[in-house]
Amino acid sequence: MRRLTSGSLALLLLLAPLIRGQKVDGGDGRPTCRRCDRHRCCNCSYSGFTSVPMVTDQALSLDLSFNNITMVTQDDLMGHSQLRALDLHANRLAEIHPSAFDSLWSLEELDLSDNQLKFLNPKWLKNLAILEHLNLLNNPYSCLGSPSMFLGLVRLRRLMFGGPDLKELRRTDVFGVTELEDLTVHANNLASYDSGTLGDIWPLGRVTLSLHGPFLTNVALAAAVLADVSYPETPIILQDLNLTGRQSVQPFRESANKRIRSLSLRNSSVSDASFVDFLMVMNGDPLSYLHVEDITLKGEGRWEKANKTDYKSIDEFFLRNAVVVDVYKFTAFLQLGFLLYYPRKVSVINCGVFVMPCDTAKLLVNLQYLDLSDNLLTDLTMAESLCHGAPTLKELRVLNISGNPLKSLSLISHLVTNLLKLTHLDVSRTLYSSMPSSCSWPSTLKYLNISRAKLTATTSCLPRSLEVLDLSYNDLKGFSLDLPLLRELYLSGNKFLGLPAGQPFPNLQTLTMQFNTLNMFGLPELQSFRRLENLQAGYNKFICTCGFVNFFQSQLKQKGNVKLTDRKDGYVCDSPLHLQGELVSQVRLSVEACHRVLFVSVSCGAALLVGLLLCVLLWRLHVFWYLKMTWAWLKAKRSSQKQRRDTTDSEALLSFDAFVSYSERDAGWVENFLIPELEEQSEDGSSSTNSSRPSNTSSSRSFSLCLHKRDFLPGQPIMDNIMSAIERSRRTIFVLSENFVQSDWCRYELDFSHFWLFEAGGDAAILILLEPLSKDNVPKRFCKLRKLMSSTTYLEWPQEEERRPEFWRSLRNALRGDND
């Protein structure tokens, strides 16, 4: 094992209070407990506290049991005026300040048991006027003290006191206690008792007494105690007795004289002689209920000496956890035949019974309830106990043989067929692994419990008369038998993937399906049950789909006929992964998750609409044209650059003064006016179109024009020709007219010129209007040209002859770049 360093040891010491559930407060050093739920119940047990921790002053319940608290000071519980229950059980309390509980005006329950309180102070309880339950058991005090601890506790209904050190009880010890529902006194070593001490308590409910020592050594004291608490309607429970002879059972005479009807013995041992004496002491008493639990039988069961006693009033006999010291010598219960005629209810539980002889069964002529659970009965001995199916136990209505190693369901059905009044049969916790195809049952059978067996399938062996059927905790995967009278069906702990169909159970009202492998259920499944009212289906493997989550949450709001009666925190998502462990009641699913098809359809429709609107917008803004022409421009430019690199001659890059862009319908004007004026000069320096007027010397130079008809290279793409012509020309002349706007080729030239204008600048374009043309006639995508028409003076072809020389002069100046 690795050795702890000093640093890690210090860290562990620092974190120790947190690990144990407490946190040291930085103020006065008191620990703090924050384990309070929404009901304001604070569970601070098993946390290692050595002093009372601080909790919210709104707490209604405070559990401090099983800690190491040694003292309760005056201020520890100050301000807890709303506290109703305080549990200090199993600490090391040795001191409580007299005013420690003064502020607990609302306290109803106080548990100070199993501590080290040697003295009881009446001042502790002086302000607890509404206290109802008080537990002072197992503290090392020898007496209750004086004055009475219980003065002023007028609402006290449950009182427990005493312990191994309690030696005396005085008449004044319980003054103030007028009536109780439950009184528990542990006085195994009681040495002194004032008669009447407990006799003033009336009415008195159940009484539990531990009187081991007095029954052995001070019979008179034990008798005095029993005399004070014995009433016909008060159940008496005696613990820790060792009845060994006639003298030890004499205190029961006082109870018999008071004609008690209910007596219980717990954790006791009984010899043959003492049991016979007990029966004789209680002879004639109207005892109707005898409860014996955790008892050791030391004799051989020879009790025939008491066969003349009268116990006709006995109605119920209960025996659990009995141990026979010498089981091989112990005789049968046949000698108790005088006791077996009368009881209507007999329970012999966990007593090692392997057979009840048929002769014994025949004696139980009035028996209506028989419980032989948790014994050693087998199929063979069960046949003997039920007389091999003979019509005995004719009055039997309830038979419980659960927890026995039985294997044949067919046999038990045969054995109970003649129990014509049997309504309830419990064969749970047996070894049944299969079910025969058919069985015979009494027609009166309504309740059948075959839970916690090993059944893998069900058959029509189950009786149609059933109203309640429990098949929980088997290995069933389905269940679909027709049971028209069934009202309650329990199928928890199996392997069901879904709810069973409801049609076979028209009267089913309660269905339990917890701890299966259910994925989900919905309204259609529940609607198949006509009368279903209560459903328990928690603790399954739920797939939290939208439909299931919505349905479940609506059911919690009581929007259906079926109520989910189990805890809603049992409904937890198992999948999908991101919801695993989440409570179904708190899951919130998005619209996308719940309506995926609709969401995708709407999203796609919206995206398509947005895309369509965007396309229209882009088209209106000519974005597609810009992209198209940008690509064409880049492509043509790259081709032009390549051609330029491949050219071997040394001609200049710029070969033309101007590229003329015009419509074919305007070719006559270009050929008859523009070309002759700019390219063809007369020998005297005047143009051929204007020979009647002399030209200036500066304007006599001819210009080289690029025309598509004449200068475009054949065999080259039209785009490359246009690009090459624009790049090799200093200017671009646009001959604008209605024909130009409508010409496709002119549009191409205009498109490329548009990009060229961005690169070469606005003065590279010369606009000639052959006819009146507004800029609005130019497509809006040619924003540069439209801007030029707005900001640049363009040339208009005059219709009057006398104005044309001025037009040509302006055009020449524009070609030369003269701004004058």
Number of C-alpha atoms within 10 A of each C-alpha: 3 4 7 10 9 9 9 11 12 12 11 14 11 12 13 14 17 16 12 14 18 22 20 16 13 9 7 7 10 18 21 21 24 15 16 17 10 7 9 16 18 21 18 26 22 16 19 20 26 16 18 23 21 18 18 16 14 13 20 20 20 22 17 27 24 19 21 20 22 19 18 20 17 15 14 17 21 16 14 21 18 16 23 20 20 20 21 25 23 21 25 18 24 16 17 18 16 16 18 19 25 21 19 24 17 18 24 19 20 20 20 22 24 21 22 18 20 16 16 19 18 16 16 16 22 17 18 25 19 18 24 18 20 20 20 23 23 23 23 18 20 19 19 25 18 13 14 19 22 21 16 18 20 16 18 24 19 19 20 20 19 29 24 17 18 24 18 18 22 19 15 17 21 22 19 18 22 16 18 20 16 18 20 19 18 22 24 23 20 25 16 14 18 15 16 16 19 25 17 17 19 14 12 22 19 17 21 20 23 24 24 22 19 23 25 18 14 17 18 14 21 27 20 19 24 25 22 18 28 23 22 17 14 19 20 23 18 19 19 20 24 21 22 18 18 14 14 21 26 20 23 20 19 21 25 22 16 18 18 22 23 21 17 17 21 20 17 19 20 19 19 18 18 22 23 22 22 22 20 19 21 23 18 16 22 20 21 18 20 17 17 21 18 19 22 18 20 18 20 17 23 18 20 14 14 19 16 12 16 17 22 18 15 22 19 19 19 16 21 19 17 21 16 17 13 12 14 8 11 15 13 13 16 18 17 18 16 17 21 24 17 20 22 19 20 20 17 21 22 19 19 18 17 16 18 20 18 18 15 19 18 20 19 24 18 18 24 19 20 20 18 26 25 22 19 19 24 17 16 13 19 23 22 19 21 24 20 18 18 15 15 21 25 18 17 23 19 19 19 19 23 25 22 23 17 23 16 17 21 18 18 21 20 16 23 26 20 19 23 19 19 25 20 19 20 20 23 24 22 23 18 22 15 17 18 13 11 13 18 17 23 19 17 17 24 20 20 20 20 22 24 22 23 18 20 16 14 18 15 15 17 21 23 17 18 22 20 19 20 19 24 25 23 22 19 20 17 18 16 14 18 16 21 16 17 22 20 20 21 19 28 26 22 23 19 22 16 17 20 21 16 19 17 18 24 18 19 24 18 20 21 22 25 24 21 24 19 21 19 21 19 16 14 8 13 20 16 16 20 14 18 22 17 18 19 22 25 23 23 23 19 22 21 25 18 17 14 18 25 18 17 23 16 13 18 15 10 12 12 15 12 20 17 20 15 16 11 18 13 17 22 23 26 20 16 12 10 9 17 16 13 16 17 25 19 11 16 11 14 10 11 12 11 15 13 12 11 12 14 12 12 12 13 12 12 12 12 12 12 12 12 12 12 12 15 12 12 14 13 12 13 17 14 13 14 18 11 12 17 15 12 17 21 13 15 21 17 13 16 17 13 11 13 13 9 9 10 8 7 6 8 8 10 13 15 20 19 25 26 23 26 27 23 15 13 16 13 11 14 19 11 12 15 18 19 17 22 22 14 18 19 14 9 10 18 21 23 18 18 18 13 9 10 13 16 11 9 9 16 19 15 17 18 15 24 22 17 16 9 9 12 17 14 10 7 9 12 17 19 21 20 22 23 20 26 24 21 18 21 22 23 28 23 22 25 22 22 17 15 21 18 12 16 12 18 20 18 17 24 21 19 20 27 19 18 19 16 11 10 14 11 17 15 21 25 23 20 19 18 17 14 10 14 12 13 9 11 19 13 14 16 18 12 17 22 18 12 18 16 12 10 15 11 16 17 17 16 15 10 7 8 9 11 15 16 11 16 19 14 17 21 20 15 18 21 14 13 10 7 6
